[in-house]
């Protein structure tokens, strides 16, 4: 899901998966940087056990998706 952030620092995407799993994902350009507001958001939600992934390349996106699929096949 593409998120239309209204607050600086919110990630680009909300990924919803089976088993009540959800993740925030921020996609960056290959040389893009994580802005301070994005780091603050990620740190705050991490305290609640909500992961935020920062991904820079298509290969990283593919790897991240593969890891989530592997998690879902584990009982």
Secondary structure, 3 states (H helix, E strand, C coil): CECCCCCCCCCCEEEEECCCEEEEEEECCCCCCCCHHHHHHHHHHHCCCCCEEEECCHHHHHHHHHHHHHHHHCC
